[in-house]
Amino acid sequence: MAGTEPSPDNGTTGVFSRARTFLASCAQYASARLRLASLEGREAAGHGFRMLIIVGAAIVLGAFGWLFACLATVFLLAKAFGGANGWVWAALIMAGLHFAGVLALALVLKSKLRTTLFPMTTAELKKDQEWLDQQNTTNTPS
């Protein structure tokens, strides 16, 4: 009964070889996706840093605008109760300029918030989803 013993090579090496190839492909896929996410992560960090600088500048300009507005209000009240110098209007103009700067930075910030992050990763994931959907429709038993 020597012919009834299974040979050590009864197709299992093919399964192991295919599993190894599949795992290697999965590792390559994951590595590519991680590199892409890393690249876009650095890009997103730069975008976030620029946004932080704009917000910081808007806060500083807003604080100065508020300071000048408060000074102008105080001196306008002083004028209402007595005499005042002409520099009250200068303070009002400075407050207006600072608030205009805040408004301009707010508009820039609003336009920057519309920037899509991770565009290449999103496109790749959409292509992957389309491919999976195509595979599901072609492999569905009739």
PALUMBA-841958 format. One record per residue (C-alpha): y, x, z; residue in one letter. Coordinates in steps of 0.001 Angstrom, whole numbers, plus 524288, in hexadecimal, padded with zeros to 5 digits. Each point is the difference from the previous one (the first is absolute). Example, Ala and Ser with C-alpha at 12.3 -4.5 7.8 and 13.67 -1.06 7.14 Angstrom:
<pts>
7EE6C8300C81E78A
80D708055A7FD6CS
</pts>
This chain:
<pts>
800008000080000M
8091480AB87FCE7A
807587F7687F64AG
803FD7F5C080A49T
808938092E8080CE
80E567FEB37FCCFP
805D080C0F7F9FCS
80B208065F80771P
808B37FD7C7F436D
7FDC77F1617FDD8N
80E367FD017FC23G
8063F802A980D26T
806F180C3A7FB4CT
806FA7F7887F619G
804A97F6E280AAEV
804AA80B3A8087CF
806A5806617F46AS
806D37F3517FC8AR
8040A7FDC080E2DA
8055F80DD6800CDR
807787FE0B7F336T
805367F2E9804D5F
80489805DF80CF3L
8066680B657F8E5A
807227F6557F73DS
804607F82C80BDCC
8050680C6D8066AA
80782803BE7F3ADQ
805C07F24A7FF34Y
804248003F80E52A
805A480DAA7FE6BS
808097FBD07F430A
805167F4058071DR
803848080C80C08L
8075B809FB7F7BFR
807697F4F87F945L
803277F99480D0AA
8048180D2B80559S
808FC802387F462L
805DC7F277800DDE
800C98010680ED0G
808D080BDD7FEAFR
808307F88C7F614E
800F07F4598092EA
803E4808EF80B4BA
80B118058B7F7C6G
804557F23A7FC86H
7FFA67FC2280E5EG
807E380C04803D7F
80A8B7FCC17F5F6R
800727F20E8050BM
801538051880DF6L
80B7F8089A7FBFDI
806BA7F45A7F990I
7FDDC7F77580C00V
8052380AD0808D2G
80C34801AC7F7A9A
802357F14A80016A
7FEE57FFBA80EDAI
809AF80B3E80182V
809B27F9D47F68EL
7FE3C7F2DA806ABG
802D18061180D39A
80C78806657FAF9F
803F97F3537F957G
7FDF47F8AB80CA4W
807DB80A418075FL
80B6A7FEE67F68EF
7FF397F12680006A
800737FFE580ED6C
80B6E8098C8001AL
807517F7CC7F617A
7FD7D7F39E807B6T
804EE8065480C6BV
80C5D804D57F979F
802457F3047F903L
7FF337F97D80D2DL
8094980A4580553A
809607FCD17F4EFK
7FF097F18A802FEA
803DC802D880DF6F
809DE80A857FCA8G
8035080A817F5ECG
7F602807FF7F87AA
7FFE980AFB7F613N
7FC737FF0B7F195G
7F32580706801D9W
7F9A27F319803D9V
7FE9E7FCD87F1ADW
7FA4080D667FD9AA
7F5807FD1F809FFA
7FD4A7F2F87F966L
7FEF8806A17F2CDI
7F69B80A23805A7M
7F7BF7F54C80607A
7FFAA7F9027F2E2G
7FBFB80C677F8F1L
7F5238028A809B7H
7FAF47F2217FEE6F
800808012F7F117A
7F7BA80C4C80156G
7F64E7F8B38087DV
7FF527F5197F5E5L
7FDCC809D27F4F3A
7F522806C880793L
7F9D47F2E48034BA
7FFAC7FC9D7F181L
7F9F080D427FCC6V
7F5F77FDFA80AC3L
7FCCB7F26B7FAEAK
7FD80805767F263S
7F78880AF3805A4K
7F7A87F64A80791L
7FB8A7FA2B7F312R
7F99080CC67FBFDT
7F1527FE377FF48T
7F81D809C6807B5L
7F2FA8058F7FB6AF
8010C7FB5D7F1C6P
7F50D808D97FAEFM
7F6917FC0C80AC1T
802E57F19E7FDADT
7FDC4801A57F159A
7F334807398024CE
7FB2A7F5B280988L
803667F5417F63EK
7F869807257F562K
7F48C801868095AD
800767F17F80340Q
8006B7FC587F18CE
7F466808DD7FD67W
7F8677F9FC80B4FL
803417F2577FB35D
7FB52803C37F25FQ
7F36080591805B7Q
7FDAA7F38C807BEN
801BE7F7457F420T
7F742808697F728T
7F53F801A680A27N
7FF617F1C480445T
7F28D7FA497FCF4P
8006B7F46D7F6C5S
</pts>
